[in-house]
C-alpha cells in the first residue's frame, strides 16, 4: 500500500462513482468517497511529518507553495467568522476548508512526497487515463441513448442526490458523465488528454501505444460531447505546448485523430459541427458570456469592501450569492488579493518545477512527460477563468494530483541522490 496505489483508489472513487452519490449524512462537497479518501491522504501526510522516522528528508518547493495557500485559506476563514456569517455561509466555509483545503492539499502533498519513482508515477497516470476513458464512454452513451445511463448507476450504502440533467445548446445536449457538471467533465478530460497522448507515443509496447491512441480518441470524443468552448480551447492549449517536441508525423496523426473524432460526432449527431461553429462564431452574443461580463460590476462592489483577505473562505455560496463561473473572481471575493496570489503561486511553482525537470533530463520520454505536466498547469490557469473550478471535486482533486506530480518529477531529477531517492528515514540503513 504505497502512495501510487492510494491514488489509484482515489481516482476510481472520483471517476467511476457518479458525483451525486455521497456518504449518508454528509454534503455533496465533502461526502463523496473520493473526497474522503483525499482528506485521509492529507491526514496520512501530516502523520508522517509528526514522526521524524517517517518524514521524507530533503527539500520540496511544492510544500512551501502549498503552505502559503493553506495559510491564506485559514486566515480568510478566520476573518470571515470575525465579519459575522449566516448559517449558510458558515457551513459553506467549513466544507470549503475540508474539500478545497484538506482534500486538495492532501492530493498535492502525497503526490509530491509519496510517489517513489518514475514507474509508480506512470502507473498512476495510466490509471487516470483509463478512468477518464470510462467517463468519456458514459458521456457518449448519455449523448446517444434515449435514457440517462447515470440514473441507473448506484452503489449500495451511498445516498443519491440526483443525477444532473442535460442542458440544451444549439441542436445538441451537453452531458456530464459521472461528474457534477458538463464543464467539469470537459475540464477533467482536458487534463487527461495530454497524458493519453504521451503514452500513445512512448508506451513500451506497440500494442500499448495503440490502446492509448484509442484512449486519446475516446477522450477527445468525450470533450466534444460536452459542447464546451472551455474543453476545446483547453485541448488546443495542451496540444500547442506539446507539439514542439513532436515529429511532423506525430502532428499529422493528432490532427487526423481530431478530424476523425469530429467526423464520428457528426455521424452520431449530424448538426454537431454546426453547433460548434455557432458557439465560437456567436460567442460575443452568447448568453453565458454576456451573463458573466454583466456580473463584473457586482464583483467589483463586493471586492472593494475587502480587497486583501476577502469575505471568508468558501462563503460565496449559492443561493445566497450568484454563480460567478470564474474561479479567479471567486477566490478574489473569498480570500482577497492574498488568496489569488497564493493560488497562482501554486500553479506557477508547479510549472517552474516541471520546466526545471524538463531541462535536467535527457531521455526523450521523460522530457515529454515533464512537458505534459507543464501543459496541465497552463490549462488549469485558463480553466479557472471559465468556471468555479475548485468547487467541483472530480476536477479539483485531479488537478491537485497533477500539481503534486510536478513536485515529484523535480525530486526524481534532482542532482543530489539524497533528494532524488528520498525515502522515509525509517527505511534508511
Secondary structure, 3 states (H helix, E strand, C coil): CCHHHHHHHHHHHHHCCCCCEEECCCCCCCCCHHHHHHHHHHHHHHHHHHCCCCCECCCCHHHHHHHHHHHHHHHHHHHHHHHCCCHHHHHHHHHHHHHHHHHHHHHHHHHHHHCCCHHHHHHHHHHHHHHHHHHHHHHHHHHHCCCCHHHHCCCCCEEECCCCCCEEECCEEECCCCCCCHHHHHHHHHHHHHHHHHHHHHCCCHHHHHHHHHHHHHHHHHHHHCCCHHHHHHHHHHHHHHHHHCCHHHHHHHHHHHHHHHHHHHHHCCCHHHHHHHHHHCHHHCHHHHHHHHCHHHHHHHHHHCCCCCCCCCCCCCCCCCCCCCHHHHHHHHHHHHHHHHHHHHHHHHHHHHHHHHHHCCCHHHHHHHHHHHHHHHHHHHHCCCCCHHHCHHHHHHHHHHHHHHHHHHHHCCCCHHHHCCCEHHHCC
